Amino acid sequence: MEEQITTKEILSVSSAPHIRAKDTTQKIMFAVVISLMPALLGSVYFFGVRALWLTLISIITAVITEWTILKLRKVETTLSNGSAIVTGILLAFNLPGGVPWWMPVAGSFFAISIGKQAFGGLGFNPMNPALLGRAFLLASWPVHMTTDWTAPIYGTKSGISAITTATPLAVLKEAIDNLSVEDKAQQALQTIAELKGSYGNLFLGNVGGCIGETSVLLLLIGAIYLLYKGYINYRIPLSYIATVAIFTYIFGGPNGNFSGDPLFHILSGGLIVGAFFMATDMVTSPSTSKGQWIFGLGCGIFTVIIRRVGGYPEGVSYSILLMNLTTPLLDRYLKVKPFGS
């Protein structure tokens, strides 16, 4: 007798895209871990072994939190897929090197418990857990998150000799603000001129910033690996970075419109790590080509707005989180039409 198939079984279809592939979640996640290793080694080189300890604390907290919640939920343990490890690394990458040890604990706990497991676990979270953890830390302990910078071992915090404030973006924001102050305008112009000569340090990572975001070179090595493996595509990073470049050139300069320095904004802050490793998260980014272009465009616009007129000199994290919330709409209204329709 043939087995009867219920209506529920017929209609139980997972969300698109329906593509059979040999790549598993575990394989993809550990490929991401591998791609982040150059930047992690660079963080130890530039900021010392403390960067490694902060990262390990963040990873261990993320893994323990996920294991505990899965046990409490009485569901099958999914620790082996490596997603908690990725969240721990990315959360640590978004921390200043001088934060106390309990901050990666608090951030990773929030990222996994609220940002991921509260929505049902991997695949159901609406926002990137690591960025949500960073946003939680920034809202809860803003002083630590905005002042606990450490200078790189082989350079100054800003990458220019005359300035000792936190990061290159913070230096630029302060300098532009000081242009309207009569007794500070000359110094501000000098500071802006010096920043234009810091491209080398910005590219290599010999500047102040969050421990995993400073070296563009090392981050690009990991990004190229993921692009080669096909685990991320070029649309979101390209549209994101291009949008930031265009709008910072138009609106980001000290001398009015069309006087900005787009290369400085690309190399500074968390744009590269955000564009390649967090905005491309498969769960929280659109699955359609058009949606990915629009997603990157939106991230870029929000980043420039926050950097230029916001209270913080950086805007990558909040920009990606805001666009994460648009992903369901982008997937719904920009879905590919069935063949033949």
Rosetta blueprint (number, residue, H / E / L):
1 M L
2 E L
3 E L
4 Q L
5 I L
6 T L
7 T H
8 K H
9 E H
10 I H
11 L H
12 S L
13 V L
14 S L
15 S L
16 A L
17 P L
18 H L
19 I L
20 R L
21 A L
22 K L
23 D L
24 T L
25 T H
26 Q H
27 K H
28 I H
29 M H
30 F H
31 A H
32 V H
33 V H
34 I H
35 S H
36 L H
37 M H
38 P H
39 A H
40 L H
41 L H
42 G H
43 S H
44 V H
45 Y H
46 F H
47 F H
48 G L
49 V H
50 R H
51 A H
52 L H
53 W H
54 L H
55 T H
56 L H
57 I H
58 S H
59 I H
60 I H
61 T H
62 A H
63 V H
64 I H
65 T H
66 E H
67 W H
68 T H
69 I H
70 L H
71 K H
72 L H
73 R H
74 K L
75 V L
76 E L
77 T L
78 T L
79 L H
80 S H
81 N H
82 G L
83 S H
84 A H
85 I H
86 V H
87 T H
88 G H
89 I H
90 L H
91 L H
92 A H
93 F H
94 N L
95 L L
96 P E
97 G L
98 G L
99 V L
100 P L
101 W L
102 W H
103 M H
104 P H
105 V H
106 A H
107 G H
108 S H
109 F H
110 F H
111 A H
112 I H
113 S H
114 I L
115 G L
116 K L
117 Q H
118 A H
119 F H
120 G L
121 G L
122 L L
123 G L
124 F L
125 N L
126 P L
127 M L
128 N L
129 P H
130 A H
131 L H
132 L H
133 G H
134 R H
135 A H
136 F H
137 L H
138 L H
139 A H
140 S H
141 W L
142 P H
143 V H
144 H H
145 M H
146 T H
147 T H
148 D L
149 W L
150 T L
151 A L
152 P L
153 I L
154 Y L
155 G L
156 T L
157 K L
158 S L
159 G L
160 I L
161 S L
162 A L
163 I L
164 T L
165 T L
166 A L
167 T L
168 P H
169 L H
170 A H
171 V H
172 L H
173 K H
174 E H
175 A H
176 I H
177 D H
178 N H
179 L L
180 S L
181 V L
182 E L
183 D L
184 K L
185 A H
186 Q H
187 Q H
188 A H
189 L H
190 Q H
191 T H
192 I H
193 A H
194 E H
195 L H
196 K L
197 G L
198 S L
199 Y H
200 G H
201 N H
202 L H
203 F H
204 L H
205 G L
206 N L
207 V L
208 G L
209 G L
210 C E
211 I L
212 G L
213 E L
214 T L
215 S L
216 V H
217 L H
218 L H
219 L H
220 L H
221 I H
222 G H
223 A H
224 I H
225 Y H
226 L H
227 L H
228 Y H
229 K H
230 G L
231 Y L
232 I L
233 N L
234 Y L
235 R H
236 I H
237 P H
238 L H
239 S H
240 Y H
241 I H
242 A H
243 T H
244 V H
245 A H
246 I H
247 F H
248 T H
249 Y H
250 I H
251 F H
252 G L
253 G L
254 P L
255 N L
256 G L
257 N L
258 F L
259 S L
260 G L
261 D L
262 P H
263 L H
264 F H
265 H H
266 I H
267 L H
268 S L
269 G L
270 G L
271 L H
272 I H
273 V H
274 G H
275 A H
276 F H
277 F H
278 M H
279 A L
280 T L
281 D L
282 M L
283 V L
284 T L
285 S L
286 P L
287 S L
288 T L
289 S H
290 K H
291 G H
292 Q H
293 W H
294 I H
295 F H
296 G H
297 L H
298 G H
299 C H
300 G H
301 I H
302 F H
303 T H
304 V H
305 I H
306 I H
307 R H
308 R H
309 V H
310 G L
311 G L
312 Y L
313 P L
314 E L
315 G L
316 V H
317 S H
318 Y H
319 S H
320 I H
321 L H
322 L H
323 M H
324 N H
325 L L
326 T L
327 T H
328 P H
329 L H
330 L H
331 D H
332 R H
333 Y H
334 L L
335 K L
336 V L
337 K L
338 P L
339 F L
340 G L
341 S L
